[in-house]
Amino acid sequence: MNYLRGISGKIKFGEPLKGHTTFRIGGKAKVWFEPESVEDLTNMVRAAGKQKLPLFVIGSGSNVLIADKEINGVFIKLSSAYFKKMSIKSATIYCGAGATLAELINTAYFHGLSGLEFLSGIPGTLGGAVFMNAGISAKISAEGGSASGGKNGKTKTKSIGDFVKNVTVMDYKGNVKKINSDKIIFTYRKSNLERCIILSAHLKLLKKDKKKIKKNMLEYIDKRRKAQDYAASSAGCFFKNPSNELSAGRLIDLCGLKGRSVGGAAVSRKHANFIVNKGGAKAGDVLSLMSLIRKRVKNKFGLTLNPEVKIWQ
């Protein structure tokens, strides 16, 4: 493809995508790209723009469902060491978007920095977590894996956006800029960073005793392992909670849908807000099951469940 001439980095054509997602579902990428530097990424973004090719940024492949066909676009994975760099200054940690949450949390722990322990056990990268404002609802332990419950019926929430100092991004024209937190809108599982590629972020944390940090990390991991279907292939929680006080998983459970399946996709018997791949599931199976769940919840409770998982078709 002539438009890719002169672009450095790893480029593949027709790359199978299922192995790059936690759902183990997906067709092929027209173009798969792993840049080694910001310059590589800039060149690809501009080349794709000239060809009117959509961009899909894929981190750890969680929180996404990809159709079983060749997707016309450029899939970008920030997997090189350059995009995984981390550094510490006082209580602020700089982290590249390609670093996993586990790498970030462990680095913070090593330096006695607290605040991100609630993300322990969540698959994903820093870039993806900031993009979707990953977090938990503390009252609903089964939903968010909280280490503590709320009091008096109130729900406490935590999200990574609470700790973001600034984010460096590349827009879809290849321009790089830094955005301070006061210009970023973080809401429930969403941010206003949708039309750009997150390159890195500075996170403001708190100094704390390492033993207490480790204890919190292990508590969150333990809660998640007990409440969520860790062994199965899934994209994580499939639907957003309708509100802070209403758990999507609870509503689905009350509809009697645990274990319900369509083809190779099934509602987890352990956590109703997880759709799992029993083996050989197709994207169409998941979408059909999603529609069934939404219809049942709408009929029973008058509520519309919206997917938290991104659907790429």
matplotlib code that plots the C-alpha trace (Angstrom):
import matplotlib.pyplot as plt

x = [0.0, 1.7, 0.3, 2.2, 5.6, 8.2, 6.3, 8.4, 7.0, 5.4, 2.8, 0.7, -2.2, -5.2, -4.0, -6.5, -8.0, -9.5, -6.1, -5.8, -9.0, -10.1, -13.3, -11.4, -13.8, -13.1, -12.3, -9.3, -7.7, -7.2, -4.1, -2.4, 0.2, 2.5, 4.5, 8.0, 7.8, 5.5, 6.9, 5.8, 2.3, 2.1, 3.0, 0.4, -2.4, -1.8, -1.6, -4.8, -6.5, -5.6, -7.1, -10.1, -9.4, -10.9, -8.5, -9.0, -6.8, -6.6, -4.8, -5.1, -8.2, -10.6, -13.9, -14.4, -16.4, -15.1, -17.2, -16.3, -15.1, -12.3, -12.6, -11.7, -9.4, -6.0, -5.7, -3.1, -1.5, 1.0, 3.1, 6.6, 8.8, 8.6, 4.8, 5.3, 7.7, 7.1, 8.8, 8.2, 8.5, 7.4, 3.9, 3.2, 3.7, 4.2, 2.9, 2.8, -0.5, 0.7, 1.6, -0.8, -2.7, -0.9, 2.5, 1.3, -0.2, 2.9, 5.2, 3.2, 3.3, 7.1, 7.4, 4.9, 2.2, -1.4, -4.7, -5.0, -5.3, -9.1, -8.0, -6.1, -7.1, -8.7, -7.2, -6.3, -3.8, -3.4, -4.6, -7.8, -8.5, -8.2, -10.2, -13.2, -12.6, -12.3, -13.5, -15.7, -19.0, -18.0, -21.4, -21.9, -19.0, -20.0, -20.2, -17.0, -15.0, -15.0, -12.9, -15.5, -19.2, -21.0, -23.0, -26.6, -27.5, -25.1, -22.8, -19.2, -17.4, -13.8, -12.4, -9.0, -10.1, -9.9, -6.1, -5.3, -3.2, -2.8, -2.9, -0.8, -2.8, -2.5, -5.4, -6.5, -4.5, -1.3, -0.9, 0.3, -0.9, -1.1, -4.5, -4.8, -7.4, -9.6, -10.1, -11.0, -14.6, -14.7, -18.1, -19.3, -17.2, -16.6, -14.3, -14.2, -11.0, -12.8, -11.4, -7.7, -5.1, -3.9, -0.1, 0.6, -0.7, 0.6, -1.3, -1.3, -1.2, -0.6, 2.3, 1.4, 2.8, 3.6, 2.2, -1.2, -1.0, -0.3, -3.2, -5.6, -4.4, -4.8, -8.3, -9.5, -8.0, -9.6, -13.0, -12.9, -11.8, -14.7, -17.4, -16.4, -15.9, -12.1, -11.6, -13.9, -13.1, -15.1, -14.8, -15.5, -18.7, -20.9, -23.5, -23.2, -25.1, -28.4, -27.5, -25.2, -27.8, -28.8, -26.5, -26.9, -25.8, -28.5, -31.3, -30.1, -30.1, -33.6, -34.7, -33.5, -30.9, -27.9, -26.7, -28.8, -26.9, -27.1, -24.7, -21.3, -22.1, -23.7, -24.6, -22.1, -23.6, -21.2, -21.9, -24.8, -23.2, -20.6, -21.2, -18.7, -17.4, -18.1, -15.9, -16.3, -18.7, -19.2, -19.8, -23.3, -24.0, -23.0, -25.1, -28.1, -27.7, -27.2, -30.5, -32.3, -31.0, -31.9, -35.4, -36.0, -34.7, -36.8, -40.0, -39.5, -38.1, -38.7, -35.0, -32.7, -29.3, -26.5, -23.4, -20.1, -18.3, -17.2, -18.6, -16.5, -18.3]
y = [0.0, 3.1, 5.5, 3.6, 4.0, 5.6, 5.0, 3.2, 0.9, -2.6, -2.8, -5.8, -6.4, -8.6, -9.1, -11.5, -9.5, -12.1, -12.8, -9.1, -8.9, -10.4, -11.5, -13.7, -12.5, -10.5, -10.5, -8.9, -5.5, -4.0, -2.4, -3.2, -0.7, -0.6, 2.7, 2.9, 6.7, 9.7, 10.5, 7.1, 7.6, 11.1, 9.7, 6.9, 9.2, 11.6, 8.9, 7.3, 10.7, 11.2, 7.8, 8.5, 5.3, 5.2, 4.8, 2.2, 2.4, -0.9, -1.3, -4.6, -5.4, -5.3, -3.4, -3.9, -6.2, -6.4, -7.7, -11.0, -9.5, -7.4, -4.0, -1.2, 1.0, 1.2, -0.5, 1.2, -0.5, 1.5, -1.5, -0.3, 0.6, 4.3, 4.4, 2.5, 4.8, 5.9, 8.4, 9.8, 13.3, 13.9, 12.5, 12.8, 9.8, 10.2, 7.2, 6.3, 5.3, 1.8, 0.8, -1.7, -0.7, -3.5, -1.9, 1.5, 0.4, -1.7, 1.2, 3.6, 1.0, 0.6, 4.4, 4.5, 6.4, 5.7, 6.4, 3.9, 0.7, 0.5, -0.3, -3.4, -6.5, -4.6, -5.5, -2.6, 0.2, 3.6, 5.1, 3.1, 3.7, 7.5, 7.4, 5.7, 7.1, 3.6, 3.4, 1.7, 2.1, 1.4, 0.3, -2.4, -4.7, -7.3, -4.6, -2.7, -5.0, -2.4, -3.1, -1.3, -0.7, 2.6, 3.6, 4.6, 3.4, 5.9, 4.9, 6.1, 6.3, 6.5, 6.9, 7.5, 11.0, 12.0, 11.7, 13.1, 16.2, 16.5, 14.3, 14.5, 13.6, 13.4, 14.6, 13.0, 15.4, 14.3, 17.3, 16.7, 18.8, 18.7, 19.1, 20.1, 18.4, 21.6, 21.2, 17.5, 16.4, 13.1, 11.5, 8.0, 5.7, 8.5, 11.5, 14.2, 12.7, 10.7, 12.4, 11.9, 9.3, 9.5, 9.3, 9.8, 11.3, 12.8, 11.5, 13.2, 10.6, 10.6, 9.4, 6.5, 3.5, 0.8, -1.9, -0.2, 0.3, -3.4, -4.4, -2.3, -3.7, -7.3, -6.5, -5.2, -8.1, -10.6, -8.9, -9.0, -12.6, -13.6, -11.5, -11.6, -14.4, -14.2, -17.6, -16.8, -14.7, -11.5, -7.8, -7.0, -5.3, -5.2, -2.5, 0.8, 1.1, 3.1, 5.2, 5.2, 3.4, 0.8, -2.0, -3.3, -6.7, -6.8, -5.8, -8.6, -11.1, -10.2, -10.9, -14.5, -14.2, -15.7, -18.6, -17.5, -18.1, -17.4, -19.4, -19.3, -16.3, -16.5, -14.4, -15.3, -17.3, -15.6, -12.0, -11.1, -8.0, -10.2, -11.7, -14.6, -16.5, -20.1, -21.1, -20.2, -17.2, -14.8, -11.1, -11.7, -14.1, -11.4, -8.7, -10.9, -11.7, -8.0, -7.2, -9.9, -8.6, -5.0, -6.0, -8.0, -5.2, -2.6, -4.7, -5.5, -2.2, 0.4, 1.1, 1.1, -0.5, 1.1, -0.9, 0.1, -2.1, -0.3, -2.1, -1.9, -3.1]
z = [0.0, -1.3, 1.3, 4.0, 2.4, 4.7, 7.9, 10.5, 13.2, 13.0, 10.2, 9.4, 7.0, 7.8, 11.4, 13.3, 16.2, 18.5, 20.0, 20.9, 22.9, 26.2, 24.7, 22.2, 19.5, 16.4, 12.7, 11.0, 10.9, 7.5, 8.9, 12.3, 13.5, 16.5, 16.5, 18.0, 18.6, 18.4, 15.0, 13.7, 15.1, 13.6, 10.2, 10.4, 11.7, 8.8, 6.2, 7.5, 7.4, 3.8, 3.0, 5.2, 7.2, 10.7, 13.7, 16.4, 19.4, 21.2, 24.5, 26.4, 24.3, 27.2, 27.2, 23.4, 21.1, 17.5, 14.6, 12.9, 9.6, 8.3, 9.8, 7.4, 9.4, 11.2, 14.6, 16.7, 19.7, 21.8, 22.8, 22.4, 25.4, 24.4, 25.2, 28.5, 30.2, 33.8, 36.1, 39.5, 40.8, 44.4, 44.5, 40.8, 38.5, 34.7, 32.8, 29.1, 27.7, 26.7, 30.3, 31.9, 35.0, 36.8, 35.9, 36.9, 40.3, 41.1, 40.3, 42.5, 45.3, 45.0, 45.5, 48.3, 46.3, 47.0, 45.3, 42.4, 44.4, 43.5, 39.9, 41.1, 39.2, 36.3, 32.9, 30.6, 29.9, 31.3, 28.0, 28.0, 31.6, 31.2, 28.0, 29.6, 33.1, 34.7, 38.2, 40.8, 42.6, 46.2, 47.5, 44.9, 45.7, 43.1, 40.4, 41.1, 43.3, 46.1, 49.2, 51.3, 51.2, 51.4, 54.4, 54.8, 51.3, 49.7, 46.9, 46.9, 43.5, 42.6, 39.1, 37.6, 36.5, 40.1, 40.0, 36.5, 36.5, 32.8, 29.6, 26.5, 23.4, 19.6, 17.6, 14.4, 12.3, 14.1, 16.3, 19.9, 22.8, 26.6, 28.2, 31.9, 34.1, 34.3, 30.5, 30.7, 31.3, 33.2, 33.7, 34.4, 32.1, 29.7, 29.0, 26.3, 24.9, 22.2, 19.1, 20.0, 21.0, 24.6, 24.7, 28.4, 31.6, 34.9, 37.9, 41.3, 44.1, 47.9, 50.0, 52.1, 54.0, 51.6, 53.8, 53.8, 50.0, 49.5, 51.8, 49.8, 46.5, 47.7, 49.1, 45.7, 43.8, 46.2, 46.0, 42.2, 42.1, 44.3, 42.6, 38.9, 36.3, 36.1, 34.4, 31.4, 28.3, 28.6, 28.0, 31.7, 32.9, 29.7, 30.7, 32.5, 35.7, 35.2, 38.2, 41.2, 43.2, 40.5, 39.5, 36.0, 37.2, 39.8, 37.3, 34.9, 37.8, 38.8, 35.3, 35.8, 33.0, 34.7, 32.5, 29.5, 26.3, 22.6, 20.6, 22.3, 24.4, 27.8, 30.8, 33.6, 36.4, 38.8, 37.8, 35.6, 34.1, 32.5, 29.1, 28.6, 25.6, 26.4, 23.4, 19.7, 20.4, 17.5, 17.8, 16.5, 19.5, 21.9, 20.2, 20.1, 23.8, 24.5, 22.8, 24.7, 28.0, 27.2, 26.2, 29.4, 31.7, 29.8, 30.0, 33.7, 35.1, 32.4, 32.3, 29.3, 29.8, 27.7, 26.9, 28.6, 26.1, 22.9, 19.8, 16.6, 13.4]

ax = plt.figure().add_subplot(projection="3d")
ax.plot(x, y, z, "-o")
ax.set_aspect("equal")
plt.show()
